[in-house]
């Protein structure tokens, strides 16, 4: 099959492309490289530099490539930034999805759409684990933008027969087993790369809160390996294409269990045989103590079970990637990059 991967040069998009090509599919990455890295693209993946909000260009790509499915990995995704720059998030994360749906609606061949959503649509949970139909009360513009995009998917499925699936996940982590691609954001806000950076001589880690109602006092989150996440997207797309036209589905992708901040730190210390320099800081506003997913539908409907998401494997693959010269070189390139920030980010 032919897949158009919007945000394909980003962290999750690049891992998805590696998985899809390994399964024999043809991929075209569409990315403006504002946060993505072209160097991380699979050598067999075609590439078009383009912006999600350039709908004329996007329409041309669909007309020329005629994909069977489109994968959307092109959201801005920093919660803190969304609080201070909500317009940036609604423009890209909501208007971008609206424009994409209009382009699909006009296309001669209508592909299905696989959309990367987020647990941020739920906000502070009323109960755990979180299941697909639990109450959604997003606490920040990022979560609101993802929920608004999901409403658009639902309405375009009903009105125009565009089939879609929203995949909600919690913490993508780890790196490709080959060590050729992995996680690199600028700025880096995710826990695991920051723990590894600290143990490799970077700035000491700040752990926000050690007084939560958890066994060790630190936050607990559901971590899924990025390669498992990539496989889940592929399986969800295949399932969606087997359904009647005009459906909107949603699934949680995760492990169904949580890992604490301190457990992550201790695993990095164990594998590196070094102490992680860190300090406890005050809690961040709005950080729930515990978040993890109910993965029943993922297992029963999609028949998907993550196989690479043990904490040991997550840390091992991440450390392999972070220890390579390629990771270090990419970091230098990004730090030296100048020029106007473009619209479409890559997850």
N, C-alpha and C positions, 0 to 999 in steps of 0.2 A: 504494500500500500504506500501511498504518498502522503507525507505529513508536512504541513507548514508549522514551524515552531517559532512563535513570536516571543522574543526574549531568549532565543536559543543559545546566545553566547554567555548567558548568566550561569549561576551555580547549578540550579536544578535543571534548567533547560539543556545545558551541555551534557549533564549526566543522562537525561532522557534520550538525547540523540545517540549517545554511545549504546544505550540499551536497544533502541529501535533499530539501528543499523546492524547490530549483532543479531537481531531477529530477522533481518533480510528486508527491512523497509527502506524507502527512499526519503530523505529528509532535506528540507530547505529551511535554513535559519534566517529569520528576519529580525534584525536588531540594530539599534542606532549606536551601540557601543558606549553609551553614556556611563554605564556601570558594568557592562559585559566585557569579555576578553575574547577577541577573535582567535587568539592562540589556543584557547581551550576547545575549539570546535573539532569534531572528528574530521580527519583528513578526507573522508569520503562524503562529507556534508557540504552541499552547495550553500552559498551565503549571499544575501542581499542586504546591504546597509539601507535601513529605512526606519521611519518613525511611525509609531502606531497611530498618531493623529494625522498623518498624511494619508487620508482615505483614498485619494486618487491613485497614489502609488500602490496602496494596498489592494485596490480593485484591479489594477493591472497585474499584480503578482498572482492574484487568484485566477484571473483570466488566463494567464500564461501557464501557470503550474497545475491548476485544477486539482487541489489536494483532496484526499478522501476525508481527512480530519485536520482540524486546526487545534494546536495546543497553545494556550495563553499563559505565558510565564512573565508577563511584562508589566508588573505592578511596582509602584513605589511602596516600600514596606517597612518604613521606620516609624514606629508608633510615636516616639517623641517628636520627630520632625513634623508628623501630621498634625500635632497639636498647635504648632506655630505657623505652619504653612498649609492650611486645609485646602486652599484653592489648587495647589499643585497636585494634591491627592485626588480631589474630585475630578479635575480636568483629565488626568491620565487614567485613573482607575475606574472612573464611571463613564465619562464622555468617550474615552478610548474604546471601552467595551460596547457602548451604544453605536459608535461608528462602525466597529467591526461587524456587529450584527446587521447593520444596514448593508454593508458590503456583501455579507453572506446572502442576505435576502435578495440582492440584485443579481447574484451570480447565476450563471447558467447551470452549473453543477453545484449543489448546496452541500458543503462538507458538514460533518458534525463538529461540535465545539467542546473541547475538554478545557475546563477553566480551573485554574489554581485559586482556590478560595482560602479561608483561614479560620482557625478557631477564634480569632478576634471578633467574629460576628456574634459570639455569645456574651462577651463581656464577663462580668462576675457571675460564675455559675451558681444556680440554685441547688444543684446536686451534682454528684459525680458517680460514675463517669459520664461524660457528655455524649448524648446520642443525637442523631441527625435532626430530630424534630423538637429538641428542647427549646425553651424560650430564648430568643435572641435579643440581647440588649447591649449592643456595642458601646464601648466607653470612650472611643476616640475616633477621629476622622478616618483613620486607616480602616478600622473595623466597620465603620459605617459605609465606607466606599465599597468594601467587599460585599456587604449585604445588599447595597443598592444594585450592584452589578448582578447579584443572584436574582433579584427581582426582575431585572431586564431579561435575563435568560428565560425565566418563567413566562414572561409576557410574550416574548418573541417565539417561544415554542408554541404557545396557544394561538397567536395571531398569524404566524407565518410558517409554522411547521419546522422550525429550526431545532434540531435535537441537540441537547447539551447535557453535560454532567459537571457539577461543581464538586471538586475534591477538597475537603477541609483537612488540614493537618496542623500539627503543633510545632515541633522543632525538627527541621531537616538538618542532618549533620553527617559527619564522616566524609570520605573521599573515595574515588574509584580505586578498586583493588590494585590496579596497575601503577598507581601513583602518578599518572599522567595528567589528571585533572582533579580539582578539589575546590575548597571554599576560599574565596578571596573577595572580601567587600572593603570598600573604602568610603566612610569609616566602617570598621568592623565592630558590630554590636553584639554578636552572638557569643555565648559563654565559652563553648569548647575551643574555638580558635584563639580566644583571648587567654584562656588558661594555658594553652600550648605556647602562645607567644610569651607569656610571663616566664614559663620554665625555660624558654630558649634565650632569655636575656632581655626581653621586652619590659614594658612598664609593669609594675606590680599590679596584680588583679584586685579589683574592688568587687566584693560580694555584698549585694544590697539586701540586708536583713538576715539576722540570725535568731530572731525571736518569733518566727512563725509557728503555728500549731502543727508541727511536723516532727518526726522522730529526732532529727538533728538540728531543728530550728531554721533550716534554709528551705527555699522554694523547691517544689517538686514539679517536674514537667515530663511530658511524654516525648521521648526522642526516637525518631525513625531515621534509619540510614538512608542517605540520598539515593543510593542504588535501589533499595527497596521501593522508595518513593517513585523512582523512574519506572520500575516494573509495574507498580500499581496504576500509574497513568496509562501505560500501554494496555493493561488488562481492562481497565475501565473503558477505554476507547473501543476495544474490540466488543465488549459487552454492549456498549451504547449502539454500535452499528448494527447489532442484531435485534434491536428493539424497533417497534413501529415508529414512523416519522412523527416528530413533534412532541417528544418527551423531554422533560427536565428532571434530571436525577441528581441526587447528592449522596456522597459517601464520605465517611471519615477514614483517613489513612493514618494508622498509628500502631502502637504495640499494645495499647490497653493497660499500660502500667507506667508508673512514674519513677524518675531518678532524681535525687536531690542534687543541689549545687555542690555540696561537700562530697557526695559520692563521685561526681565527675572529677573534682580536684584530686581525690585519693586515687582514682584510676590512672590519671595522668602521672601522678607521683610514682605509682607502682611501675608503670611501663617505662618511664624515663629514668627511674632510680634517682630522682632529684626532688627536692622540696619546691613546691609552688609558693612563691612569695605573694601573699594576699592579705587584705585587711577587710574587716566587716564595716560596712557603712549603713546609714539609716535606710530603711525600706524606701522603695520608690512608690510614689502615689499610684494606687490602683493595681498593684501587683497581687494577684490572688496567691494564696499559700500553695494550693495544689491544683493542677490541671492535667487531666489525662482523658483519653477518648474511649468511648464504647465502640469497639471494632466488630461487633456482631454482624452488621450488614456487609462489611468488607469481606469477612470470612464466609458467610453463608450465601451471599448473592454473587459476589465477584469471585469466590473460591480462591481468595488470595491470602497468603500467610507470609509476613515478612521473614526472611531467612538470614539477613545480615545485620540485624539491629540489636545484637547484644552490646552492652556498654563496652566490653572488651574489644570487640571488632570495630565499633565506631571510633574509639580512641586510637586503636592501632592504625587504621587506615588514614585517619586525620593526621596523626603524627608522621606517617610516611610521607604524605603530601607536603605538610608544612616543613619537613626537613629537606626537601629537594631544592636544588638551585633554581628550578623553574618557578617555584612559588616565590622565592626571594626576588628573582628578576622581574616577575610580574608586579610585585609590590613597588619596586623602584620605578617601573614604567608609569604606574598609576600615580605615584606621588609627584612625578615630574610632568604629569599631563596638565596642559592649560587649555583655556578656550571656554566657550559657552557651553553650559550644561544643557543637554538635549532632553526631550520630553520622556522618552520611554526608557524606564529602568529595567533591569533584568534580575529576577530572583535567583 
